[in-house]
Amino acid sequence: MSAIALGYGTNGFANHRLADAVAVLADLGYDGVALTLDHAHLDPFAADLTSQVNRVSRLLSRAGLRVVVETGARYLLDARHKHQPTLLSDDPTARVDLLRRALRIAHDLGAECVSFWSGSTPSTVDDATAWRRLRDGVAGLLDEAGRWDVPLALEPEPGMLVQHLAQALRLRDELGAPDLLGITLDVGHCVAVEPVDAAECVRLAGAVLRNVQLDDMRPGVHEHLEFGQGQLDLPATLAALAEVGYTGLAAVELPRHSHAAPVVAERAIHALRHAMPAAPAAAENPVRPTNNPAPATATAPPDRDAGPRPVRPPSPDEVDHPWLVAAEQRVRAEPEAIRVLFPAVGREVGRAALRPDSDPHGLVHGTVDDLARVRLLTVLATALPDDAAATEVTELYRYGDDAERRGVLRGLSALPERPALVEAGLTLVLDALRSNDIRLVAAAMGEFCAGHLDQHSWRHGVLKCLFVGVPLAAVARLDRRGDAELRRMVDDYAAERRAAGRDVPADALRLLGST
Amino acid sequence: MRIFDPHIHMTSRTTDDYQAMFDVGVRALVEPAFWLGQPRTNVGSFTDYFDALIGWERFRAAQFGIRHHCTIALNPKEANDPRCVDVLDVLPRYLAKDGVVAVGEVGYDSMTDAEDTAFARQLELALAHELPVLVHTPHRDKLAGTRRTLAVVRESGIAPERVVVDHLNEVTVGEVADSGCWMGFSIYPDTKMDEHRMVALLREYGTDRVLVNSAADWGRSDPLKTHRTGLAMLAAGFSESDVDKVLWDNPVAFYGQSGRLVLDPLPGFTASTDTFAGNSVLRGGRPDHAVTPGEER
C-alpha cells in the first residue's frame, strides 16, 4: 500500500500568481499541482509561451512538485460563453487547438497527463451526432498524444455529454482501449451524480485511472465543497485509491475557493492526512526536497500582467465577503436560490454607501448591497439560458423591495448584451423611471440605460433626475447622449423655476452651460 | 423623547404627519399590513400594497428621518373573501424581505372557519421564517376573540414571547399578561384606549412586555398618540427611563427578534431628540431635503 501523492488545483488559486501559489502549496506539503492552463496561469496562447513554459518548469522542479495539466478554463477560448467551444461544437477548431497545445506543454513540463472533458451537447445537435463528434475529436487527439507521449485523461463532468464514469469507459472501449486514453475521476462528482460511491468508482476505473480530483459534494448538487461539507467518504475513497495501486496525483479541486485559497488548502491537506490509509503520510514523501519557497518566489520573474482586470468600485473588504462567495456558489449550482438570497443581501453584507463622503445616499456609486447583488446577477446570467435569466431578473425586480430593485437596475449593465436580457432590462428601466423613488431613478440611469434606452425616454429620465433631486453624476454618458432637445427641455425647466421664484439646480445650469 | 411607534398605517397618512412625528421624536415605526377600508377584490391588489410597504413607504419615511419597517399578512377580515385567500401563496416571497419584521396583522375579525384557517397557516409561516407575530384582536366580542387567539397561539407551538396581541383594553389585558405574550395597546382619540387609561394600566401591570402604539390609519386617529402617552406617563410620575422603555426599548426588543430592524439614523438626520417643554428642538438645524417626493407625480 503506497501513500497517495496529493496535489492542489491551481484553479483554486486564481487570485495568486502561479509562482506564489506554487510556493504556498509546496510549503503546505503538497506533492504536486493540477495546473489549469488559463489567462493568469500559463496562458497557452501567450506570445512568449516557450519561455513561460520553461519558467514554470523550473518553478515546479525547484519546488519539487509533480504536475498534471488541466484544460477546464472557463473563458480562455470565448470571452462570452463559458467553456465554449468544445469538441461537440459545430466548429471545434479552437478546442482542438487548445488540447494540442496542452499536450505539447504537458510534454515540456514533464506533466503526467492532460485532463479534458467532453463539453455539453449543443441544443442544436442530437445525441448521436454529439457522441460521434466526441469520438472523432478524441481519436484525432490520440495521434497528437502519441507524438508527445503524454496520456489524455477524460473527465466525466456533470451536465456534459460524458457525465458518468460508465460513459467515459464506453468511449474508451469504442476507441479500442488505447493506452494513452485514461480517465480523470473527480470523487466529488461521484457523490453528486454516480450510481455508486466514489470508492466503487475508483475500483471500476482501476488501472485506467490517470488523474484524480478530490473534493466533497452532496448528492445531486454539482458544487465543489471542502472535505466534510458534503457526503463523500474520504477515508474509504483514499483507501480505494491505495487498493487499486493508483500512483498518479490526487489533487484537491476547489475552483470556487480562490478568495481564501491558502487557508482552504491548509484545511484540505489536514483533512487528507487525517483520512489517509495507514502508511507514511504524503508530507514525508521523499521526492520533495527541503522546502524553501522564498527563493522561488523571489527569483521568479513576476507573471506577465494577465490583461485588464474587471473594473470594480473601490469597495469594501465585503467584496469577498464569505456569505457572498457562498451565495454565488449556490446560485451557480442552483439558480433559483437567488430568490431567497437576493432579499437577504443587505442583512448579510451591509448597506453602506460605497463612497459615503461624496455620495452619502449611494445615488451615484451605489451601496455595498448593490454591489453584492450585481455579482449575484452576473452569476445568474452564466447559470441560466438567456430567456430563463431574463424571466428571473424580471421576477426579482417584480417581487423586490426598493433595495432589490435598485440592485437589479444596477446589475443590468453586467448582464450579457443579448436580446432577451436587453428587452427585459428596458422594461425594468422604464418602470423605475415612472417611480418617484430617487434611488430607483438614479439606479435606472446607469450604463445599461445609456446604451439602450430610446432618446426620448432617456431625455425624460434626465429631466426627472433634475426634478426629484438625483445628481446628474448618476446619469451615465450624459455628455455623449445629451442633445439640443435635452437642452431645450432643461432650459424650459429652468425658466419655469425662475418664473416661480425658485432656484435652478446647479446641475441644470451646468448642463445648459455645456451641451 | 425617543419614540418607536410599533403599529401605524402610514400609507393612509400625509407628509405633514411624518414631519410632526419626527418633530416629537419618532425615529422608527412598524407599519402592519391590514385592510384598506375599501375591500380588495384580488391578489394583485395585495401585492401592489405589499410592494408599497417594502419600497415606496420606506422611501417616503426616510425623507423625514424615520426608519420604516412593516409586517406582512392576509388580514382577518379579508381572510373571509375567497378572491383574496390565494395571497397566502405569495406571502413567503415577501416574508423574506429586509424590513419585514413580523407576520401580521393576523387573528380574528368575525371568528369564522376561514379566519381560523388563515390564522393557523400564517402562524406556520411565522415559524418557518423565524418571524414574530402581530395579532389583531377583534372589535366585536373582544374577550372571547382574545381567548380564542391565545388558544390558537398556544397550539401553534410558537413561543409566546414572539407574539404581540394588540388592541388590548382593561377587559382583555389580564389573560394576555398571564399568557407570556406581549401586550399591545392602541391609543385612539375616541375608541380603543386613551393615554390616561393607558397610564393606569401601566401602573397596574408594569412596563414589561408592553407596546404602546397609535395604530393611526384612515379613520379618526392621531399619529402623535405615542408621544401624548409618554407625556401622560411623565405627568403621572413615571420616569424618563420608564417612558423610554415603553416607547423605544420594548418595541426594539420585540421586533428585534426578527433580526431585521435597522435603527441607525438616516444620512442627513440627527439622532438627537432632545426636548424642551415638551417640544423637540433640533440642534444645529437639519439640512434641507434635497428631495420632495411629492414634487413630481
HADDOCK unambig.tbl for C-alpha pairs under 7 A between the chains (distance, minus, plus):
assign (segid A and resid 340 and name CA) (segid B and resid 96 and name CA) 6.78 0.50 0.50
assign (segid A and resid 343 and name CA) (segid B and resid 96 and name CA) 6.30 0.50 0.50
assign (segid A and resid 343 and name CA) (segid B and resid 97 and name CA) 5.19 0.50 0.50
assign (segid A and resid 343 and name CA) (segid B and resid 98 and name CA) 6.35 0.50 0.50
assign (segid A and resid 344 and name CA) (segid B and resid 97 and name CA) 6.90 0.50 0.50
assign (segid A and resid 344 and name CA) (segid B and resid 98 and name CA) 6.71 0.50 0.50
assign (segid A and resid 360 and name CA) (segid B and resid 267 and name CA) 6.69 0.50 0.50
assign (segid A and resid 401 and name CA) (segid B and resid 51 and name CA) 6.57 0.50 0.50
assign (segid A and resid 401 and name CA) (segid B and resid 54 and name CA) 5.20 0.50 0.50
assign (segid A and resid 401 and name CA) (segid B and resid 55 and name CA) 5.10 0.50 0.50
assign (segid A and resid 402 and name CA) (segid B and resid 54 and name CA) 6.78 0.50 0.50
assign (segid A and resid 402 and name CA) (segid B and resid 55 and name CA) 4.49 0.50 0.50
assign (segid A and resid 436 and name CA) (segid B and resid 293 and name CA) 6.33 0.50 0.50
assign (segid A and resid 437 and name CA) (segid B and resid 56 and name CA) 6.75 0.50 0.50
assign (segid A and resid 437 and name CA) (segid B and resid 59 and name CA) 6.61 0.50 0.50
assign (segid A and resid 468 and name CA) (segid B and resid 291 and name CA) 5.90 0.50 0.50
assign (segid A and resid 468 and name CA) (segid B and resid 292 and name CA) 6.76 0.50 0.50
assign (segid A and resid 468 and name CA) (segid B and resid 293 and name CA) 6.93 0.50 0.50
assign (segid A and resid 469 and name CA) (segid B and resid 290 and name CA) 5.77 0.50 0.50
assign (segid A and resid 469 and name CA) (segid B and resid 291 and name CA) 5.60 0.50 0.50
